[in-house]
Amino acid sequence: MLTFLGYAMVASFMTLTMTKRMTALVALMVVPIVFGFLAGAGGQIGEMMMDGLVKLAPTAAMLFFGIIYFCIMTDAGCSIRSFDWWSSSRRVIRSRSSSAPPCLVPWSLSTATVRQHT
């Protein structure tokens, strides 16, 4: 039951944010509270929220930074369309073996190239 609720919570969070019915920050607050009540932990939600804030604050801060960073980059005109990821990925995979060390240099060069274009 808890596994199903966990997957349903992630799916509802993704659906709400991707369909733009809620912002990511509001969905991160509302969705766990709703699913906490559905799981039957209504009286303990406040204590669980405080424990969760202490334990997951760094992860939430990284998610918030990622959202803000990519929103600013998109508004500045630095979108993913400025670099052809698919053709360069196919080229690197065809030219190198599947092990990590031979692929490291081409991937780092492609990253540096993208960084120069932004």
N, C-alpha and C positions, 0 to 999 in steps of 0.2 A: 504494500500500500504506500509506504513512504517513498519507495523507488518511483512508483508511478507519479506521485505528487511532485517529486523532484524534477522528473522529466517534463511534466506538465507545466511546472513553474518556469523552467528554462524556455520551453516552447512559447508560453504566453508572453514572457518578457521579450523574446525575439519578435514575436508577432506584433506586440504593441509598439515596440520601437521602430520596426521596419515599416509598418503601415503609418507611422507618424501620428498615432493616436495619443501617445504619451512621449515625453522626452525621456532620455535614458535615466536621468537622475530621479525623476518622479517615479518611473517604473521600478527603479531599484529600491525605492522606499515602499511603494504601494503593493507590488506583487508579492513580496515575501510576507507582508502582514496578512494579506488575503489568504494565502496558502497556509499560513500559521493557524488562522482560525479554522480553515478547512481540515487541518490535521488534528484539531481538537486541543491545541495548546493555547487557548485564549487567555487563561490566567497567568501564563508564564511568558507572554510575548515581550513585555517590558524588560524583564531580566535577560531574555535571550537577545533582545536588540542591543542592550548595553554590552553584553559579551561579544556579540558580533561586530559591533563598532570597534572595540579594542583590537580584536583579532584580524579584522579584514580592512581596516582603514588604509593600510598601504596599497592594497589591491584596488580599492575604490579610488584612491588618489591617482593611481596609474591609469585606470579606465577614464577618469575625468580628464587627465592630461591628454590622453589619446584622442578623446572626443574633441576637446578644444583645439588641439594641434591640427587635426585633419580638417576641422571646420575652418580654421584660419587659412590653412594651405589651399583649400578649395576656393575660398573667397578671394584669395590672392591670385587665383588662376593657375595654381600648380596642381593640376589633376593628374590622375594616373594615365590619361589618354596622351599625355605629352611624351610618353615613352612606350614603345611597343614591347610589352612584357612577353607576349606569347612567342613571337618570332625569336627573340633573344634567348628565351628559355629553351626552345627547341634546338637552337643552334648550340647552346652549351651542353645540353644533354647528349646530342648526337656526337659532338666533338670530344667529349670526355667520357670516362668510364663512370659507373654508378657509385664508386667509392668516394668518400668525402674529400680527401686531400687533393686529388686532381681537379675537383669541382670548386675548391675554395677560391682559387685565384680568379677564374672567370666571373664567379658570383660577386666577389669583392670589387672587381673592375666594373661590373654592371651597376653595382650600388654606387660607386664613385661617379659613374656617368650620370645616373639619375640625380645624384646630389648636385652635380654641376649644372644641371638644367633647371633646378628649382630656385 
